[in-house]
């Protein structure tokens, strides 16, 4: 049961735990501000693995996970979705607060010296996608779709940034 709930490398919650927390937060209407989701992944992560090996890439993921947990609010759920993709679920978080938090993550990661076991310091950046129920979506699947679309918009726009969808039309529930 623990293996299904906790990512072995980073100690973060798994996608299954994130999904359950998100369903609960969305259906429970924690606050009028809604439930927000940050999706992020490390830019050009393959090049980190290629240059420093998978152990070096793993060290970056562990340190990034540690930062996300340390900077999370008490009710936030930080999850590793797979590979270098992570998520932060933020119940009771408005779109404006979500934007500020995402910008803090991008700025911090971009200036943080990730230290490898060899003692070498490397810099990485992250691209981030955001979404909020009810501002951008009406259900869990829509929340993921909108955040994922925003993440890829950040990547298309040059990486090392926060992506948000401009139209503001909530993603309808998927039948």
LUMBA-176289 format. One record per residue (C-alpha): residue in three letters; x, y, z; residue number from 1. Coordinates in steps of 0.05 Angstrom, whole numbers, plus 32768, in hexadecimal, padded with zeros to 4 digits. Layout:
N
ALA | X | Y | Z | NUM
...
END
This chain:
175
UNK | 8000 | 8000 | 8000 | 1
UNK | 8039 | 802F | 8011 | 2
UNK | 805B | 8020 | 7FCE | 3
UNK | 801B | 8033 | 7FAA | 4
UNK | 8017 | 8075 | 7FD1 | 5
UNK | 8060 | 808E | 7FD2 | 6
UNK | 8091 | 8097 | 7F9A | 7
UNK | 80CF | 806E | 7FAC | 8
UNK | 8102 | 80A0 | 7F91 | 9
UNK | 80E6 | 80E3 | 7FAA | 10
UNK | 80B9 | 80CF | 7FE3 | 11
UNK | 8081 | 80F7 | 7FC3 | 12
UNK | 8039 | 80E0 | 7FBD | 13
UNK | 8028 | 80B6 | 7F80 | 14
UNK | 7FF7 | 80C9 | 7F4A | 15
UNK | 7FC3 | 809D | 7F6B | 16
UNK | 7FC7 | 80C4 | 7FAC | 17
UNK | 7FC6 | 8106 | 7F86 | 18
UNK | 7F87 | 80F0 | 7F60 | 19
UNK | 7F63 | 80DD | 7FA0 | 20
UNK | 7F76 | 811F | 7FC2 | 21
UNK | 7F60 | 8147 | 7F85 | 22
UNK | 7F1D | 8123 | 7F80 | 23
UNK | 7F11 | 8131 | 7FC9 | 24
UNK | 7F26 | 817A | 7FC4 | 25
UNK | 7EFC | 8187 | 7F86 | 26
UNK | 7EBD | 8164 | 7FA0 | 27
UNK | 7EC5 | 8180 | 7FE6 | 28
UNK | 7EC7 | 81C8 | 7FCE | 29
UNK | 7EFE | 81D9 | 8001 | 30
UNK | 7EF4 | 8223 | 7FF4 | 31
UNK | 7ED8 | 8254 | 7FC2 | 32
UNK | 7F1E | 825C | 7FA7 | 33
UNK | 7F1C | 8216 | 7F8A | 34
UNK | 7F52 | 81E2 | 7F81 | 35
UNK | 7F91 | 81F0 | 7F5A | 36
UNK | 7FC4 | 81C3 | 7F38 | 37
UNK | 800B | 81D0 | 7F25 | 38
UNK | 802C | 81A0 | 7EF4 | 39
UNK | 8076 | 81A8 | 7EE9 | 40
UNK | 80AF | 8184 | 7EC9 | 41
UNK | 80F9 | 8190 | 7EC3 | 42
UNK | 810D | 81B0 | 7E81 | 43
UNK | 813B | 8186 | 7E55 | 44
UNK | 813E | 8150 | 7E8B | 45
UNK | 8159 | 811E | 7E5A | 46
UNK | 8198 | 8148 | 7E52 | 47
UNK | 81A2 | 8145 | 7E9E | 48
UNK | 819E | 80F9 | 7E9C | 49
UNK | 81CA | 80F6 | 7E5F | 50
UNK | 8200 | 8122 | 7E7E | 51
UNK | 81FE | 810C | 7EC7 | 52
UNK | 81DF | 80C7 | 7EC1 | 53
UNK | 819E | 80B1 | 7EDF | 54
UNK | 81BA | 80B7 | 7F26 | 55
UNK | 81C7 | 8101 | 7F18 | 56
UNK | 8181 | 810A | 7EFD | 57
UNK | 8165 | 80E6 | 7F39 | 58
UNK | 818A | 8116 | 7F67 | 59
UNK | 816A | 8151 | 7F44 | 60
UNK | 8125 | 8132 | 7F4C | 61
UNK | 8130 | 8124 | 7F96 | 62
UNK | 8147 | 816B | 7FA4 | 63
UNK | 810E | 8189 | 7F7B | 64
UNK | 80DC | 815D | 7FA0 | 65
UNK | 80FA | 8173 | 7FE3 | 66
UNK | 80F1 | 81BD | 7FD0 | 67
UNK | 80A9 | 81B2 | 7FB9 | 68
UNK | 8097 | 8190 | 7FFB | 69
UNK | 80BB | 81C4 | 8026 | 70
UNK | 8098 | 81FD | 8003 | 71
UNK | 8053 | 81DD | 8000 | 72
UNK | 8019 | 81F3 | 802C | 73
UNK | 7FFF | 81C2 | 8060 | 74
UNK | 7FC5 | 81A8 | 8036 | 75
UNK | 7FEB | 81A5 | 7FF4 | 76
UNK | 7FFA | 8161 | 7FD5 | 77
UNK | 803D | 815C | 7FB0 | 78
UNK | 8042 | 8121 | 7F80 | 79
UNK | 8071 | 8102 | 7F4E | 80
UNK | 8049 | 80EF | 7F12 | 81
UNK | 8082 | 80CB | 7EEF | 82
UNK | 80C6 | 80DA | 7ED1 | 83
UNK | 80D5 | 8122 | 7EDF | 84
UNK | 808C | 8139 | 7EE3 | 85
UNK | 8072 | 814F | 7F27 | 86
UNK | 8032 | 816F | 7F3F | 87
UNK | 801B | 819A | 7F78 | 88
UNK | 7FD1 | 8197 | 7F8A | 89
UNK | 7FBB | 81D5 | 7FB0 | 90
UNK | 7F75 | 81D2 | 7FCE | 91
UNK | 7F57 | 8215 | 7FE0 | 92
UNK | 7F86 | 823A | 7FB2 | 93
UNK | 7F6F | 8272 | 7F83 | 94
UNK | 7F89 | 827C | 7F3D | 95
UNK | 7FB0 | 82BA | 7F53 | 96
UNK | 7FD2 | 8295 | 7F8D | 97
UNK | 7FE0 | 825B | 7F5E | 98
UNK | 8003 | 8289 | 7F2C | 99
UNK | 802F | 82A7 | 7F63 | 100
UNK | 8042 | 8262 | 7F7E | 101
UNK | 8053 | 8248 | 7F39 | 102
UNK | 807F | 8285 | 7F2B | 103
UNK | 80A3 | 827A | 7F6D | 104
UNK | 80B2 | 8231 | 7F5A | 105
UNK | 80CD | 8245 | 7F15 | 106
UNK | 80F9 | 827C | 7F33 | 107
UNK | 8113 | 8251 | 7F6C | 108
UNK | 8124 | 8215 | 7F41 | 109
UNK | 8147 | 8241 | 7F0D | 110
UNK | 8177 | 825D | 7F41 | 111
UNK | 8180 | 8220 | 7F6D | 112
UNK | 81C2 | 81FB | 7F69 | 113
UNK | 81B1 | 81B1 | 7F66 | 114
UNK | 81EC | 818E | 7F86 | 115
UNK | 81FE | 8149 | 7F6C | 116
UNK | 8221 | 8114 | 7F96 | 117
UNK | 8261 | 8125 | 7F71 | 118
UNK | 825C | 816B | 7F8F | 119
UNK | 824E | 818A | 7F4B | 120
UNK | 8218 | 81BE | 7F49 | 121
UNK | 81E8 | 81C1 | 7F0E | 122
UNK | 81AE | 81EF | 7EFB | 123
UNK | 816D | 81D9 | 7EDE | 124
UNK | 812C | 81FB | 7ECE | 125
UNK | 80E3 | 81E5 | 7ECF | 126
UNK | 80A6 | 81F1 | 7EA5 | 127
UNK | 8065 | 81F7 | 7ECA | 128
UNK | 801C | 81F1 | 7EB7 | 129
UNK | 7FE2 | 8209 | 7EE2 | 130
UNK | 7F98 | 81FD | 7EE8 | 131
UNK | 7F61 | 820B | 7F1B | 132
UNK | 7F1C | 81EE | 7F27 | 133
UNK | 7EED | 8213 | 7F1C | 134
UNK | 7F13 | 8248 | 7EF3 | 135
UNK | 7F30 | 8219 | 7EBF | 136
UNK | 7F0C | 81D7 | 7EC7 | 137
UNK | 7ED0 | 81B7 | 7EE9 | 138
UNK | 7EEC | 8173 | 7EFB | 139
UNK | 7F2C | 814D | 7F08 | 140
UNK | 7F39 | 8137 | 7EC0 | 141
UNK | 7F2D | 817E | 7EA7 | 142
UNK | 7F5D | 8198 | 7EDC | 143
UNK | 7F94 | 8169 | 7EC4 | 144
UNK | 7F86 | 8179 | 7E7A | 145
UNK | 7F89 | 81C4 | 7E85 | 146
UNK | 7FC8 | 81C1 | 7EB0 | 147
UNK | 7FE9 | 8193 | 7E7D | 148
UNK | 7FD6 | 81C1 | 7E43 | 149
UNK | 7FF3 | 81FC | 7E6A | 150
UNK | 8033 | 81D4 | 7E78 | 151
UNK | 803D | 81C7 | 7E2E | 152
UNK | 802F | 8210 | 7E1F | 153
UNK | 8068 | 8223 | 7E4F | 154
UNK | 8096 | 81F3 | 7E2A | 155
UNK | 8081 | 820D | 7DE6 | 156
UNK | 808D | 8254 | 7DFE | 157
UNK | 80D5 | 8247 | 7E10 | 158
UNK | 80D6 | 821E | 7E51 | 159
UNK | 80EA | 8238 | 7E96 | 160
UNK | 80A6 | 8259 | 7E9F | 161
UNK | 805F | 8253 | 7EB7 | 162
UNK | 802B | 8241 | 7E83 | 163
UNK | 7FE3 | 8255 | 7E8A | 164
UNK | 7FAB | 824F | 7E58 | 165
UNK | 7F92 | 8293 | 7E43 | 166
UNK | 7F4A | 8285 | 7E30 | 167
UNK | 7F31 | 8277 | 7E77 | 168
UNK | 7EFB | 8248 | 7E5E | 169
UNK | 7EF2 | 820E | 7E8F | 170
UNK | 7EFF | 81C9 | 7E72 | 171
UNK | 7EBB | 81A5 | 7E71 | 172
UNK | 7EB4 | 8162 | 7E94 | 173
UNK | 7EC8 | 8127 | 7E69 | 174
UNK | 7E8E | 80F7 | 7E5D | 175
END
